[in-house]
Amino acid sequence: MIPAELSALLEPLERFETIRYRAARLGDRLADLAYANPYEGIQEPVRAALRRALEDDRPLALQYSPFGGQTLVRRAVADALVASHGLDFTFRDVILTPGAMSALHLALRTAGEPGDEVIVPVPCWLDYPLYARFVGLEPVLVPLKPPAFDLDVATVQDAISDRTCAVLISHPANPTGRSYDGGVLGALAEALSRTEGTSRRGITLIADEAHRDFTDRGRYRSGSAFFDRTLIVYSFGKYHFMQGQRIGYVAVSPRHPEREAASEELVRWARVTGVATPTAVMQRALPELLALRHDQSWLLEWRRRLCDELSSAGYAVVEPDATMFIYVATPPPYDDLDFVTQLAEKGVLVLPAPVFHHQGYFRLSLTGSEQMLTRATPILTELGPQ
């Protein structure tokens, strides 16, 4: 039976799912901007890579792979990380997983033990606290700094106790769409290093980088560049718009003080938890997927257009500089769920802030079809601030 504390964390999304189920009756008239499902579909180069992987007829091509993933595939990911992050990754640092969700579970289990605390800046991706509690950790929620939702390093530092084992951040941040600069990440690293001595163990930075490819590649800075004890979580499904295929990884920073032990423990947890590995087909496709680059001009155009139109309609918009999302203040006099319900009844689905352990906002995704995005704007304007 699911414990009460986990059920409480499940409730906000389950309430939204009830709203979504009712809205589904609208069929083609529904503008679904809730989840990052790409209604325009995946691009042909991605489809071609998947077809070639499936057609691979080498012996055992589609059979079991070792825990952690195939060595050649892990090496390809490590080489890509060397190029993108400037650190000396090897294949042993990379543990392949069935998506970022599995990677987060392994990272949390490796970072601490039951009774420890993990600091989570909020608003955050919906299931961070759920996963922390499931593995026996206590999530300590600290607020990001409005109105820009900057990472408040002083608040993070104040939240550190002798039970703190990890800080878990999404960078770029979901749902706010913010990408933290080197100054903020450097300050966070200094704070963690300065206060690490008060913790019962070393503090791990778990850096969820699932949306890093939706930033300017020349400007993105990883937390691993500033803090040694870092575990990087990543999902290939986001960038390649094939999220249902579930392939990602958790990678140990080459500067991690327990680099080898952490990597070995991640592999062992993959077995203990039953997380195992991504499918053989996705592992076969991965080296080719690593080389693909996609045009994102459509995303930048819609991001700017929606931000401008919502601002003109009187909404308070958090200016995103990454991801596929826009985070917007719920207009008065609505509370979050009432507003989302009203929108759904008129044919627009968005996610309410309580899903992200926050209040007073909603998140919309830019991955709806052009028709959906165009249809949603006048409805949002109609229900907007008066």
BAROPA-727245 format. One record per residue (C-alpha): x negated, y, z negated; residue in one letter. Coordinates in Angstrom, 2 decimals, padded with zeros to 5 digits. Example, Ala and Ser with C-alpha at 12.3 -4.5 7.8 and 13.67 -1.06 7.14 Angstrom:
# residues 2
+---------+---------+---------+------+
|    east |   north |      up | rest |
+---------+---------+---------+------+
| -012.30 | -004.50 | -007.80 |    a |
| -013.67 | -001.06 | -007.14 |    s |
+---------+---------+---------+------+
***
This chain:
# residues 386
+---------+---------+---------+------+
|    east |   north |      up | rest |
+---------+---------+---------+------+
|  000.00 |  000.00 |  000.00 |    m |
| -001.25 |  003.50 |  000.85 |    i |
| -002.07 |  005.39 | -002.38 |    p |
| -000.05 |  008.50 | -003.25 |    a |
| -003.01 |  010.85 | -002.80 |    e |
| -003.50 |  009.62 |  000.78 |    l |
|  000.22 |  009.79 |  001.52 |    s |
|  000.22 |  013.44 |  000.45 |    a |
| -002.53 |  014.19 |  002.97 |    l |
| -000.63 |  012.35 |  005.71 |    l |
|  002.60 |  014.27 |  005.14 |    e |
|  001.99 |  017.57 |  007.03 |    p |
|  001.19 |  015.83 |  010.31 |    l |
|  004.00 |  013.34 |  009.83 |    e |
|  006.43 |  016.25 |  009.39 |    r |
|  005.13 |  017.76 |  012.60 |    f |
|  005.50 |  014.43 |  014.39 |    e |
|  009.19 |  014.49 |  013.49 |    t |
|  009.45 |  017.91 |  015.14 |    i |
|  007.56 |  016.63 |  018.18 |    r |
|  009.76 |  013.57 |  018.48 |    y |
|  012.88 |  015.73 |  018.59 |    r |
|  011.32 |  018.10 |  021.15 |    a |
|  010.46 |  015.20 |  023.46 |    a |
|  014.08 |  015.16 |  024.64 |    r |
|  013.25 |  018.27 |  026.67 |    l |
|  011.14 |  016.14 |  029.01 |    g |
|  009.48 |  018.18 |  031.77 |    d |
|  010.76 |  021.40 |  030.21 |    r |
|  008.48 |  020.94 |  027.18 |    l |
|  005.22 |  022.91 |  027.05 |    a |
|  003.03 |  020.65 |  024.91 |    d |
|  000.24 |  022.80 |  023.47 |    l |
| -000.12 |  020.80 |  020.26 |    a |
| -002.88 |  018.28 |  020.93 |    y |
| -005.85 |  018.59 |  023.28 |    a |
| -004.43 |  016.17 |  025.81 |    n |
| -005.49 |  017.28 |  029.31 |    p |
| -002.32 |  017.31 |  031.36 |    y |
| -004.29 |  018.00 |  034.54 |    e |
| -006.07 |  014.66 |  034.05 |    g |
| -009.72 |  013.65 |  034.07 |    i |
| -011.94 |  014.66 |  036.96 |    q |
| -012.86 |  012.26 |  039.76 |    e |
| -016.57 |  011.95 |  038.84 |    p |
| -015.50 |  010.62 |  035.43 |    v |
| -013.07 |  008.16 |  037.01 |    r |
| -015.81 |  007.01 |  039.38 |    a |
| -018.22 |  006.40 |  036.49 |    a |
| -015.60 |  004.31 |  034.70 |    l |
| -014.87 |  002.29 |  037.84 |    r |
| -018.56 |  001.51 |  038.38 |    r |
| -018.92 |  000.43 |  034.76 |    a |
| -015.95 | -001.90 |  035.07 |    l |
| -017.28 | -003.38 |  038.30 |    e |
| -020.65 | -004.21 |  036.75 |    d |
| -020.95 | -007.98 |  037.30 |    d |
| -024.17 | -008.65 |  035.42 |    r |
| -024.04 | -011.58 |  032.95 |    p |
| -022.44 | -010.61 |  029.63 |    l |
| -021.84 | -007.05 |  030.90 |    a |
| -018.46 | -006.88 |  029.17 |    l |
| -019.22 | -008.97 |  026.09 |    q |
| -020.25 | -008.22 |  022.49 |    y |
| -022.94 | -005.64 |  021.84 |    s |
| -025.09 | -005.30 |  018.70 |    p |
| -023.88 | -003.17 |  015.79 |    f |
| -025.03 |  000.35 |  016.57 |    g |
| -024.61 | -000.21 |  020.30 |    g |
| -026.72 | -001.38 |  023.23 |    q |
| -030.34 | -000.27 |  022.89 |    t |
| -030.59 |  001.15 |  026.42 |    l |
| -027.43 |  003.19 |  025.91 |    v |
| -028.58 |  004.47 |  022.51 |    r |
| -031.88 |  005.43 |  024.13 |    r |
| -030.05 |  007.39 |  026.84 |    a |
| -028.12 |  009.31 |  024.17 |    v |
| -031.30 |  009.94 |  022.18 |    a |
| -033.03 |  011.32 |  025.29 |    d |
| -030.07 |  013.66 |  025.87 |    a |
| -030.28 |  014.84 |  022.26 |    l |
| -034.01 |  015.52 |  022.64 |    v |
| -033.17 |  017.79 |  025.59 |    a |
| -030.21 |  019.55 |  023.95 |    s |
| -031.36 |  019.78 |  020.31 |    h |
| -035.13 |  019.98 |  020.63 |    g |
| -035.77 |  017.25 |  018.05 |    l |
| -037.61 |  013.95 |  018.49 |    d |
| -034.63 |  011.55 |  018.48 |    f |
| -035.18 |  007.84 |  019.20 |    t |
| -032.59 |  005.17 |  019.88 |    f |
| -032.64 |  004.05 |  016.23 |    r |
| -031.32 |  007.47 |  015.19 |    d |
| -028.16 |  007.00 |  017.27 |    v |
| -025.32 |  004.74 |  016.11 |    i |
| -022.60 |  004.39 |  018.75 |    l |
| -019.02 |  004.36 |  017.49 |    t |
| -015.46 |  004.15 |  018.88 |    p |
| -015.13 |  007.96 |  018.81 |    g |
| -015.80 |  010.72 |  016.30 |    a |
| -013.20 |  009.47 |  013.83 |    m |
| -015.17 |  006.28 |  013.25 |    s |
| -018.42 |  008.23 |  013.16 |    a |
| -017.04 |  010.46 |  010.40 |    l |
| -016.14 |  007.43 |  008.28 |    h |
| -019.67 |  006.03 |  008.62 |    l |
| -021.28 |  009.39 |  007.90 |    a |
| -019.20 |  009.94 |  004.75 |    l |
| -019.94 |  006.44 |  003.45 |    r |
| -023.66 |  006.91 |  004.04 |    t |
| -023.77 |  010.39 |  002.48 |    a |
| -022.24 |  009.47 | -000.87 |    g |
| -020.62 |  006.92 | -003.12 |    e |
| -017.25 |  006.82 | -004.90 |    p |
| -016.90 |  009.69 | -007.34 |    g |
| -019.12 |  012.09 | -005.39 |    d |
| -017.80 |  015.34 | -003.89 |    e |
| -017.86 |  016.57 | -000.30 |    v |
| -017.39 |  020.28 |  000.43 |    i |
| -015.04 |  021.00 |  003.33 |    v |
| -014.54 |  024.57 |  004.63 |    p |
| -010.87 |  025.15 |  005.55 |    v |
| -009.00 |  025.42 |  007.80 |    p |
| -010.57 |  022.19 |  009.03 |    c |
| -009.83 |  019.31 |  011.35 |    w |
| -006.80 |  017.60 |  009.87 |    l |
| -008.28 |  014.33 |  008.59 |    d |
| -011.54 |  015.39 |  006.95 |    y |
| -010.02 |  015.35 |  003.42 |    p |
| -008.11 |  012.16 |  004.22 |    l |
| -011.25 |  010.30 |  005.23 |    y |
| -013.20 |  011.63 |  002.25 |    a |
| -010.57 |  010.39 | -000.19 |    r |
| -010.29 |  007.05 |  001.59 |    f |
| -013.99 |  006.33 |  001.07 |    v |
| -013.77 |  007.40 | -002.60 |    g |
| -015.14 |  010.93 | -002.31 |    l |
| -013.48 |  014.03 | -003.73 |    e |
| -012.88 |  016.69 | -001.05 |    p |
| -013.62 |  020.19 | -002.35 |    v |
| -011.87 |  022.65 | -000.05 |    l |
| -013.44 |  026.10 |  000.30 |    v |
| -011.94 |  028.88 |  002.45 |    p |
| -013.47 |  030.23 |  005.62 |    l |
| -013.61 |  034.02 |  005.67 |    k |
| -010.71 |  035.74 |  007.48 |    p |
| -009.90 |  037.50 |  009.71 |    p |
| -012.70 |  036.07 |  011.90 |    a |
| -012.92 |  032.88 |  009.80 |    f |
| -016.66 |  033.08 |  009.39 |    d |
| -018.42 |  030.46 |  007.32 |    l |
| -018.67 |  031.93 |  003.81 |    d |
| -022.02 |  030.59 |  002.63 |    v |
| -021.69 |  032.12 | -000.86 |    a |
| -018.39 |  030.29 | -001.41 |    t |
| -019.95 |  027.02 | -000.25 |    v |
| -022.87 |  027.52 | -002.62 |    q |
| -020.55 |  028.29 | -005.54 |    d |
| -018.66 |  025.06 | -004.87 |    a |
| -021.76 |  022.85 | -005.19 |    i |
| -021.85 |  020.78 | -008.34 |    s |
| -023.97 |  017.95 | -009.69 |    d |
| -021.56 |  015.57 | -007.90 |    r |
| -021.92 |  017.16 | -004.45 |    t |
| -023.23 |  014.71 | -001.86 |    c |
| -022.28 |  016.44 |  001.41 |    a |
| -020.98 |  019.49 |  003.21 |    v |
| -018.77 |  018.65 |  006.22 |    l |
| -018.34 |  021.29 |  008.92 |    i |
| -016.95 |  021.31 |  012.42 |    s |
| -019.15 |  023.44 |  014.63 |    h |
| -017.71 |  024.80 |  016.84 |    p |
| -014.82 |  024.94 |  014.42 |    a |
| -011.47 |  023.27 |  014.93 |    n |
| -008.90 |  024.88 |  014.67 |    p |
| -010.34 |  028.42 |  014.71 |    t |
| -012.48 |  028.06 |  017.84 |    g |
| -015.41 |  029.81 |  016.16 |    r |
| -019.04 |  028.88 |  016.87 |    s |
| -021.46 |  029.77 |  014.08 |    y |
| -024.67 |  031.57 |  014.99 |    d |
| -028.18 |  030.77 |  013.85 |    g |
| -028.06 |  033.37 |  011.09 |    g |
| -025.08 |  031.73 |  009.41 |    v |
| -026.45 |  028.21 |  009.84 |    l |
| -029.84 |  029.30 |  008.53 |    g |
| -028.20 |  030.87 |  005.48 |    a |
| -026.21 |  027.69 |  004.87 |    l |
| -029.39 |  025.62 |  005.09 |    a |
| -031.16 |  027.91 |  002.61 |    e |
| -028.22 |  027.68 |  000.20 |    a |
| -028.14 |  023.89 |  000.39 |    l |
| -031.88 |  023.63 | -000.09 |    s |
| -031.80 |  026.08 | -002.99 |    r |
| -029.03 |  024.30 | -004.87 |    t |
| -029.86 |  020.72 | -003.90 |    e |
| -031.68 |  020.31 | -007.17 |    g |
| -028.44 |  020.64 | -009.15 |    t |
| -026.91 |  017.70 | -007.30 |    s |
| -027.22 |  014.13 | -008.47 |    r |
| -028.60 |  013.27 | -004.99 |    r |
| -029.70 |  015.02 | -001.85 |    g |
| -026.95 |  016.96 | -000.09 |    i |
| -026.17 |  015.84 |  003.47 |    t |
| -024.90 |  018.24 |  006.11 |    l |
| -022.38 |  016.34 |  008.24 |    i |
| -022.13 |  018.38 |  011.42 |    a |
| -019.11 |  017.50 |  013.56 |    d |
| -020.21 |  018.70 |  017.01 |    e |
| -017.33 |  017.19 |  018.97 |    a |
| -016.65 |  020.50 |  020.77 |    h |
| -020.19 |  021.75 |  021.27 |    r |
| -019.97 |  021.35 |  025.06 |    d |
| -017.25 |  024.01 |  025.14 |    f |
| -019.76 |  026.70 |  024.23 |    t |
| -022.45 |  028.45 |  026.20 |    d |
| -025.11 |  025.73 |  026.32 |    r |
| -027.90 |  028.27 |  026.07 |    g |
| -026.47 |  029.80 |  022.88 |    r |
| -025.33 |  026.79 |  020.90 |    y |
| -027.35 |  026.06 |  017.76 |    r |
| -026.97 |  022.80 |  015.90 |    s |
| -027.06 |  022.61 |  012.12 |    g |
| -029.80 |  020.02 |  012.56 |    s |
| -032.12 |  022.81 |  013.73 |    a |
| -031.93 |  024.39 |  010.26 |    f |
| -031.33 |  021.61 |  007.73 |    f |
| -033.26 |  018.34 |  007.66 |    d |
| -030.76 |  016.08 |  005.93 |    r |
| -028.21 |  016.28 |  008.74 |    t |
| -025.93 |  013.70 |  010.34 |    l |
| -024.50 |  014.73 |  013.73 |    i |
| -021.07 |  013.47 |  014.77 |    v |
| -020.02 |  013.64 |  018.41 |    y |
| -017.27 |  012.43 |  020.75 |    s |
| -017.68 |  012.08 |  024.52 |    f |
| -013.92 |  012.04 |  024.99 |    g |
| -013.54 |  015.78 |  024.43 |    k |
| -015.86 |  017.09 |  027.14 |    y |
| -014.92 |  014.46 |  029.70 |    h |
| -011.18 |  014.67 |  028.89 |    f |
| -010.83 |  010.93 |  028.26 |    m |
| -010.14 |  011.05 |  024.54 |    q |
| -008.18 |  007.81 |  024.48 |    g |
| -011.29 |  005.87 |  025.54 |    q |
| -012.90 |  006.35 |  022.14 |    r |
| -016.65 |  006.61 |  022.41 |    i |
| -018.93 |  008.73 |  020.25 |    g |
| -021.77 |  008.47 |  017.78 |    y |
| -023.28 |  009.51 |  014.52 |    v |
| -026.94 |  010.53 |  014.84 |    a |
| -029.50 |  010.92 |  012.08 |    v |
| -031.70 |  013.99 |  012.38 |    s |
| -035.34 |  012.98 |  013.02 |    p |
| -036.23 |  015.32 |  010.14 |    r |
| -033.92 |  013.53 |  007.69 |    h |
| -036.02 |  012.63 |  004.61 |    p |
| -034.55 |  009.11 |  004.57 |    e |
| -034.34 |  008.81 |  008.35 |    r |
| -034.91 |  005.08 |  008.71 |    e |
| -032.87 |  004.07 |  005.67 |    a |
| -029.93 |  006.27 |  006.73 |    a |
| -029.90 |  004.79 |  010.23 |    s |
| -030.00 |  001.25 |  008.91 |    e |
| -027.21 |  001.97 |  006.44 |    e |
| -025.00 |  003.46 |  009.17 |    l |
| -025.41 |  000.29 |  011.23 |    v |
| -024.57 | -001.88 |  008.22 |    r |
| -021.47 |  000.21 |  007.43 |    w |
| -020.35 | -000.26 |  011.05 |    a |
| -020.19 | -003.97 |  010.27 |    r |
| -018.77 | -003.73 |  006.74 |    v |
| -015.92 | -001.41 |  007.75 |    t |
| -015.11 | -003.20 |  010.99 |    g |
| -015.79 | -000.01 |  012.96 |    v |
| -018.09 | -002.08 |  015.17 |    a |
| -018.98 | -000.44 |  018.51 |    t |
| -017.33 |  001.23 |  021.50 |    p |
| -016.09 | -001.08 |  024.25 |    t |
| -018.69 | -002.57 |  026.56 |    a |
| -017.16 | -000.70 |  029.51 |    v |
| -017.60 |  002.69 |  027.84 |    m |
| -021.17 |  001.88 |  026.83 |    q |
| -021.93 |  000.89 |  030.44 |    r |
| -020.48 |  004.19 |  031.68 |    a |
| -022.26 |  006.38 |  029.15 |    l |
| -025.63 |  006.96 |  030.87 |    p |
| -023.80 |  008.22 |  033.96 |    e |
| -021.42 |  010.35 |  031.89 |    l |
| -024.36 |  012.00 |  030.15 |    l |
| -025.47 |  013.47 |  033.47 |    a |
| -022.08 |  014.99 |  034.40 |    l |
| -021.38 |  018.72 |  034.08 |    r |
| -017.88 |  020.13 |  034.47 |    h |
| -016.63 |  023.53 |  035.55 |    d |
| -015.00 |  025.32 |  032.61 |    q |
| -014.01 |  028.57 |  034.32 |    s |
| -010.33 |  027.61 |  034.02 |    w |
| -010.72 |  027.25 |  030.26 |    l |
| -012.42 |  030.61 |  029.86 |    l |
| -009.75 |  032.30 |  032.00 |    e |
| -006.84 |  030.84 |  030.05 |    w |
| -008.53 |  031.53 |  026.72 |    r |
| -008.93 |  035.21 |  027.61 |    r |
| -005.48 |  035.47 |  029.14 |    r |
| -003.65 |  033.88 |  026.20 |    l |
| -005.61 |  035.90 |  023.63 |    c |
| -004.81 |  039.14 |  025.46 |    d |
| -001.13 |  038.33 |  025.97 |    e |
| -000.59 |  037.19 |  022.39 |    l |
| -002.41 |  040.24 |  021.03 |    s |
| -000.29 |  042.51 |  023.24 |    s |
|  002.81 |  040.80 |  021.83 |    a |
|  001.70 |  041.76 |  018.31 |    g |
|  000.16 |  038.52 |  017.15 |    y |
| -003.00 |  038.49 |  015.04 |    a |
| -005.34 |  036.23 |  017.03 |    v |
| -008.57 |  034.72 |  015.77 |    v |
| -010.97 |  035.43 |  018.63 |    e |
| -012.39 |  032.05 |  019.72 |    p |
| -015.79 |  031.70 |  021.34 |    d |
| -015.64 |  027.92 |  021.84 |    a |
| -013.39 |  024.83 |  021.85 |    t |
| -010.05 |  024.36 |  023.61 |    m |
| -007.98 |  026.06 |  020.90 |    f |
| -006.62 |  029.42 |  019.81 |    i |
| -005.69 |  030.02 |  016.16 |    y |
| -002.94 |  032.58 |  015.65 |    v |
| -001.23 |  034.09 |  012.60 |    a |
|  002.36 |  033.01 |  012.08 |    t |
|  004.58 |  036.09 |  012.48 |    p |
|  006.76 |  037.14 |  009.55 |    p |
|  009.30 |  036.35 |  008.26 |    p |
|  008.69 |  032.72 |  009.30 |    y |
|  006.81 |  030.18 |  007.28 |    d |
|  004.59 |  027.91 |  009.37 |    d |
|  006.85 |  024.88 |  009.76 |    l |
|  009.96 |  026.99 |  010.39 |    d |
|  008.15 |  028.89 |  013.13 |    f |
|  006.83 |  025.71 |  014.75 |    v |
|  010.34 |  024.24 |  014.61 |    t |
|  011.82 |  027.33 |  016.28 |    q |
|  009.18 |  027.16 |  019.01 |    l |
|  009.80 |  023.46 |  019.57 |    a |
|  013.53 |  024.01 |  019.95 |    e |
|  012.76 |  026.53 |  022.70 |    k |
|  010.32 |  024.17 |  024.40 |    g |
|  006.82 |  024.95 |  023.05 |    v |
|  004.83 |  022.61 |  020.80 |    l |
|  002.00 |  023.98 |  018.63 |    v |
|  000.41 |  022.68 |  015.43 |    l |
|  001.15 |  024.43 |  012.10 |    p |
| -001.63 |  025.47 |  009.72 |    a |
| -000.66 |  023.02 |  006.91 |    p |
| -001.94 |  020.25 |  009.19 |    v |
| -005.36 |  021.94 |  008.84 |    f |
| -005.05 |  022.39 |  005.04 |    h |
| -004.28 |  026.07 |  005.48 |    h |
| -001.32 |  028.46 |  005.53 |    q |
| -000.06 |  031.32 |  007.67 |    g |
| -001.28 |  030.27 |  011.15 |    y |
| -000.67 |  027.93 |  014.06 |    f |
| -002.98 |  026.40 |  016.67 |    r |
| -002.30 |  026.09 |  020.36 |    l |
| -004.28 |  024.03 |  022.83 |    s |
| -005.35 |  025.25 |  026.26 |    l |
| -005.22 |  021.79 |  027.81 |    t |
| -001.58 |  021.92 |  028.79 |    g |
| -000.84 |  022.20 |  032.50 |    s |
| -000.87 |  025.62 |  034.13 |    e |
|  002.91 |  025.39 |  034.34 |    q |
|  003.13 |  024.69 |  030.59 |    m |
|  000.84 |  027.56 |  029.65 |    l |
|  002.73 |  029.96 |  031.91 |    t |
|  006.10 |  028.85 |  030.53 |    r |
|  004.95 |  029.12 |  026.89 |    a |
|  003.90 |  032.78 |  026.98 |    t |
|  007.34 |  034.43 |  027.22 |    p |
|  008.71 |  032.09 |  024.53 |    i |
|  005.87 |  033.00 |  022.18 |    l |
|  006.46 |  036.67 |  022.95 |    t |
|  010.20 |  036.32 |  022.27 |    e |
|  009.60 |  034.80 |  018.82 |    l |
|  006.60 |  037.03 |  018.05 |    g |
|  006.23 |  039.90 |  015.63 |    p |
|  009.15 |  042.33 |  015.75 |    q |
+---------+---------+---------+------+
***
